[in-house]
Amino acid sequence: MHGLEVEYYDKINFVYLDIDNPDNGTFKKELGFRYQPQLLLLDGDGEILYQWIGPIPREEFVAAFEDVLSQ
């Protein structure tokens, strides 16, 4: 993910949530955390556009990013 963050740094804001931090319990619940790794692509209003659980190929992220950025 960090490589994609470098590639898309000027187009997508990457935010990482520490699931082990008890202060993040509210966020985990709101986002429906189920399994690590769990990655979400949200719009500017916080709506989930894409969600991935488990290991995902880089190409799948790129396709989703490009889909959202082209809209």
N, C-alpha and C positions, 0 to 999 in steps of 0.2 A: 504494500500500500504506500510506503514511503516513496518509492520510485514514481508512482502515479501522482503523488502529491507534488513532487518536483516538476513533473510534466504539466500538470494542470493548475499550478499555484496561482495563476492570474485569472482563473475561470471558476474554480471550485474552492470553497472554504472547507478544509479538512479539520475535523474536531474529533478528538479521541476521548472516550469515557472510560475511566478506570473502574471496571466492574467490581473490583475488590474493595473499593472505598465505600464504606457504609453511608457516607454523605450523598452518594449517587443513587440510592435506593429509589427515590421518586422518579428519576429519569429512567432507570431500568424498567420500572413498572409502566410508565407512560409509553415507552418505546417497545414494550413487549419482549424484553430480553429473555431468551431461552437457552442459548448455547454460545460457547466461545469457540471460534470467533463468530461474531454476528456483526454484519456491516449494513449500514443503511444509507441511502441517498435521499436526502430531504430537500424539499423546495424551500423558498424563502419564508414560507409561512409555517414550516415545521411539519408539513405533510409528507408521509413516506411515499416516495416515488418508486424506489426499488429496495429490495431487502435480500441479503444473502446470508446463509448460515453454513459454516464449515469452509473448507478450502475451496476457492473459486479461481479459475484461470484468469489471468490478466486480461485476456481478450474480452471476457464477459463484462468486466468493469469498463473497459474502453468503449465497448458498444453501448452500454447504458449511459456513460458520460456523454458520448457524442450524440445520442438520441435526445437527451435532455438539453444539451447546449444548442442543438439545431432548432429547437422550438421557439 
